[in-house]
């Protein structure tokens, strides 16, 4: 199943983005994972479909607040709009807007975060340094945090599952679970993929590692392109 086009279709990006330190990379990677968990924002049939947008929609407040926090930490301006609807069953839709003047920089940062984070997680790194091992664990936790916040929950008595439409993100979650010493399974769902971990110690470990930690205080080493 091919990945669906995402919210900011890739514009022309710099060929060699500047290197990111580990903490900045983790934020940019988590930002990219959050966006990959979401469908494109709703656009009326008569409206043009711009190839390059700066709008992300969430139906969960905590996911929107986390993305806003990440954008602020990455020095990307953002506006947060809340739209309510429904009759008997009320709902809130949270829209995050990146101003047009900042969308190219946002797209470049998000693309670099995804590409480098995915590469760090999926490529073999025998004999990795302590700083790289810690950085990869941070990326793995960021991937699961974004999925738990913005992915479709598929909870059963014996599993904690996440429904996804993005095959690449599903592969990242499987590898991330392994780096966190948890076994994850990938199964086809109804029009989606389901990544799941067993209830019990595996679920508890994923939840603990994906929990938000204290504010960042330290700087990490630089990562080359």
C-alpha positions as a Python dict, from the first residue, in 0.01 Angstrom:
ca = {
    (1, 'X'): (0, 0, 0),
    (2, 'X'): (158, 327, -109),
    (3, 'X'): (192, 611, 136),
    (4, 'X'): (-62, 885, 96),
    (5, 'X'): (65, 1232, -5),
    (6, 'X'): (132, 1434, 306),
    (7, 'X'): (37, 1781, 411),
    (8, 'X'): (333, 1967, 274),
    (9, 'X'): (410, 1807, -57),
    (10, 'X'): (782, 1831, -98),
    (11, 'X'): (892, 2162, -247),
    (12, 'X'): (1243, 2218, -377),
    (13, 'X'): (1463, 2169, -72),
    (14, 'X'): (1831, 2248, -19),
    (15, 'X'): (2049, 1956, -131),
    (16, 'X'): (2258, 1962, 188),
    (17, 'X'): (2065, 2090, 489),
    (18, 'X'): (2282, 2196, 783),
    (19, 'X'): (2366, 1924, 1036),
    (20, 'X'): (2134, 1880, 1332),
    (21, 'X'): (2238, 1801, 1687),
    (22, 'X'): (2075, 1494, 1841),
    (23, 'X'): (1813, 1683, 2040),
    (24, 'X'): (1710, 1902, 1745),
    (25, 'X'): (1698, 1594, 1524),
    (26, 'X'): (1470, 1417, 1773),
    (27, 'X'): (1230, 1715, 1773),
    (28, 'X'): (1229, 1744, 1392),
    (29, 'X'): (1184, 1367, 1355),
    (30, 'X'): (896, 1358, 1603),
    (31, 'X'): (736, 1648, 1418),
    (32, 'X'): (761, 1455, 1091),
    (33, 'X'): (614, 1142, 1251),
    (34, 'X'): (320, 1339, 1391),
    (35, 'X'): (239, 1471, 1044),
    (36, 'X'): (269, 1126, 890),
    (37, 'X'): (8, 1000, 1138),
    (38, 'X'): (-252, 1247, 1010),
    (39, 'X'): (-464, 1258, 693),
    (40, 'X'): (-445, 1569, 476),
    (41, 'X'): (-666, 1855, 601),
    (42, 'X'): (-1019, 1881, 467),
    (43, 'X'): (-1055, 2099, 157),
    (44, 'X'): (-1388, 2181, -6),
    (45, 'X'): (-1444, 2028, -349),
    (46, 'X'): (-1456, 2367, -520),
    (47, 'X'): (-1131, 2485, -361),
    (48, 'X'): (-798, 2438, -541),
    (49, 'X'): (-571, 2164, -408),
    (50, 'X'): (-243, 2345, -346),
    (51, 'X'): (60, 2118, -378),
    (52, 'X'): (227, 2281, -79),
    (53, 'X'): (37, 2356, 240),
    (54, 'X'): (122, 2453, 596),
    (55, 'X'): (-187, 2318, 774),
    (56, 'X'): (-207, 2008, 995),
    (57, 'X'): (-529, 1884, 1158),
    (58, 'X'): (-565, 1673, 1471),
    (59, 'X'): (-875, 1544, 1646),
    (60, 'X'): (-685, 1517, 1974),
    (61, 'X'): (-583, 1821, 2173),
    (62, 'X'): (-274, 1662, 2324),
    (63, 'X'): (-135, 1580, 1978),
    (64, 'X'): (-188, 1938, 1862),
    (65, 'X'): (-28, 2080, 2176),
    (66, 'X'): (273, 1853, 2135),
    (67, 'X'): (324, 1957, 1773),
    (68, 'X'): (290, 2322, 1869),
    (69, 'X'): (551, 2272, 2142),
    (70, 'X'): (789, 2112, 1893),
    (71, 'X'): (742, 2390, 1638),
    (72, 'X'): (811, 2655, 1901),
    (73, 'X'): (1127, 2474, 2013),
    (74, 'X'): (1237, 2457, 1648),
    (75, 'X'): (1173, 2833, 1603),
    (76, 'X'): (888, 2781, 1356),
    (77, 'X'): (595, 3023, 1406),
    (78, 'X'): (258, 2851, 1438),
    (79, 'X'): (-108, 2944, 1487),
    (80, 'X'): (-347, 2708, 1668),
    (81, 'X'): (-714, 2714, 1569),
    (82, 'X'): (-986, 2506, 1739),
    (83, 'X'): (-1306, 2425, 1544),
    (84, 'X'): (-1606, 2262, 1715),
    (85, 'X'): (-1881, 2070, 1539),
    (86, 'X'): (-2134, 1792, 1563),
    (87, 'X'): (-2485, 1777, 1709),
    (88, 'X'): (-2540, 1492, 1950),
    (89, 'X'): (-2174, 1398, 1947),
    (90, 'X'): (-1964, 1710, 1975),
    (91, 'X'): (-1606, 1712, 1857),
    (92, 'X'): (-1312, 1948, 1836),
    (93, 'X'): (-1073, 1976, 1544),
    (94, 'X'): (-735, 2133, 1610),
    (95, 'X'): (-568, 2304, 1316),
    (96, 'X'): (-208, 2421, 1323),
    (97, 'X'): (-109, 2681, 1063),
    (98, 'X'): (248, 2768, 967),
    (99, 'X'): (253, 3118, 812),
    (100, 'X'): (330, 3118, 438),
    (101, 'X'): (662, 3300, 483),
    (102, 'X'): (793, 3017, 701),
    (103, 'X'): (659, 2713, 517),
    (104, 'X'): (964, 2644, 303),
    (105, 'X'): (1190, 2640, 610),
    (106, 'X'): (939, 2424, 797),
    (107, 'X'): (920, 2177, 509),
    (108, 'X'): (1301, 2156, 484),
    (109, 'X'): (1337, 2098, 857),
    (110, 'X'): (1066, 1835, 865),
    (111, 'X'): (1208, 1657, 561),
    (112, 'X'): (1560, 1657, 706),
    (113, 'X'): (1430, 1531, 1040),
    (114, 'X'): (1240, 1244, 879),
    (115, 'X'): (1516, 1142, 640),
    (116, 'X'): (1797, 1147, 895),
    (117, 'X'): (1592, 1003, 1179),
    (118, 'X'): (1467, 717, 963),
    (119, 'X'): (1820, 647, 842),
    (120, 'X'): (1957, 639, 1196),
    (121, 'X'): (1689, 394, 1306),
    (122, 'X'): (1688, 158, 1008),
    (123, 'X'): (2052, 128, 911),
    (124, 'X'): (2281, -118, 1094),
    (125, 'X'): (2520, 56, 1336),
    (126, 'X'): (2754, -209, 1482),
    (127, 'X'): (2981, -68, 1749),
    (128, 'X'): (2786, 259, 1772),
    (129, 'X'): (2920, 515, 2018),
    (130, 'X'): (2740, 580, 2345),
    (131, 'X'): (2613, 916, 2215),
    (132, 'X'): (2476, 758, 1896),
    (133, 'X'): (2312, 475, 2088),
    (134, 'X'): (2146, 728, 2319),
    (135, 'X'): (2041, 938, 2021),
    (136, 'X'): (1884, 640, 1845),
    (137, 'X'): (1692, 548, 2162),
    (138, 'X'): (1565, 905, 2177),
    (139, 'X'): (1449, 882, 1814),
    (140, 'X'): (1276, 549, 1882),
    (141, 'X'): (1089, 697, 2178),
    (142, 'X'): (991, 1001, 1968),
    (143, 'X'): (847, 777, 1695),
    (144, 'X'): (628, 588, 1941),
    (145, 'X'): (524, 906, 2122),
    (146, 'X'): (397, 1058, 1797),
    (147, 'X'): (210, 737, 1707),
    (148, 'X'): (47, 713, 2050),
    (149, 'X'): (-59, 1078, 2031),
    (150, 'X'): (-177, 1103, 1670),
    (151, 'X'): (-213, 750, 1530),
    (152, 'X'): (-535, 555, 1538),
    (153, 'X'): (-552, 357, 1863),
    (154, 'X'): (-633, -12, 1820),
    (155, 'X'): (-653, -134, 2179),
    (156, 'X'): (-757, -487, 2267),
    (157, 'X'): (-735, -680, 2590),
    (158, 'X'): (-406, -842, 2491),
    (159, 'X'): (-241, -571, 2274),
    (160, 'X'): (-175, -203, 2230),
    (161, 'X'): (-202, -128, 1859),
    (162, 'X'): (-164, 173, 1630),
    (163, 'X'): (-347, 202, 1298),
    (164, 'X'): (-143, 372, 1026),
    (165, 'X'): (-173, 441, 654),
    (166, 'X'): (200, 511, 616),
    (167, 'X'): (408, 199, 546),
    (168, 'X'): (739, 375, 608),
    (169, 'X'): (628, 494, 950),
    (170, 'X'): (506, 142, 1033),
    (171, 'X'): (854, 7, 954),
    (172, 'X'): (1009, 277, 1171),
    (173, 'X'): (782, 182, 1463),
    (174, 'X'): (876, -186, 1433),
    (175, 'X'): (1247, -101, 1441),
    (176, 'X'): (1197, 156, 1716),
    (177, 'X'): (1027, -100, 1937),
    (178, 'X'): (1322, -333, 1890),
    (179, 'X'): (1564, -58, 1997),
    (180, 'X'): (1351, -12, 2309),
    (181, 'X'): (1376, -387, 2381),
    (182, 'X'): (1013, -453, 2286),
    (183, 'X'): (880, -691, 2020),
    (184, 'X'): (627, -531, 1785),
    (185, 'X'): (413, -699, 1520),
    (186, 'X'): (289, -562, 1187),
    (187, 'X'): (-47, -682, 1058),
    (188, 'X'): (-283, -565, 781),
    (189, 'X'): (-600, -391, 899),
    (190, 'X'): (-910, -264, 722),
    (191, 'X'): (-754, -20, 477),
    (192, 'X'): (-453, 34, 704),
    (193, 'X'): (-161, -129, 882),
    (194, 'X'): (-163, -213, 1253),
    (195, 'X'): (156, -206, 1458),
    (196, 'X'): (104, -368, 1796),
    (197, 'X'): (287, -467, 2113),
    (198, 'X'): (170, -720, 2369),
    (199, 'X'): (-7, -611, 2682),
    (200, 'X'): (196, -640, 3001),
    (201, 'X'): (569, -557, 3027),
    (202, 'X'): (605, -464, 2657),
    (203, 'X'): (316, -219, 2667),
    (204, 'X'): (439, -66, 2993),
    (205, 'X'): (790, -20, 2853),
    (206, 'X'): (664, 151, 2538),
    (207, 'X'): (438, 382, 2739),
    (208, 'X'): (717, 470, 2981),
    (209, 'X'): (974, 540, 2710),
    (210, 'X'): (728, 743, 2502),
    (211, 'X'): (619, 959, 2796),
    (212, 'X'): (722, 1322, 2780),
    (213, 'X'): (1033, 1391, 2983),
    (214, 'X'): (1156, 1712, 3147),
    (215, 'X'): (1243, 2017, 2941),
    (216, 'X'): (1563, 1998, 2740),
    (217, 'X'): (1867, 2135, 2920),
    (218, 'X'): (2167, 1977, 2750),
    (219, 'X'): (2296, 2005, 2396),
    (220, 'X'): (2395, 1702, 2194),
    (221, 'X'): (2674, 1645, 1944),
    (222, 'X'): (2627, 1737, 1580),
    (223, 'X'): (2515, 1479, 1326),
    (224, 'X'): (2646, 1505, 975),
    (225, 'X'): (2423, 1477, 670),
}
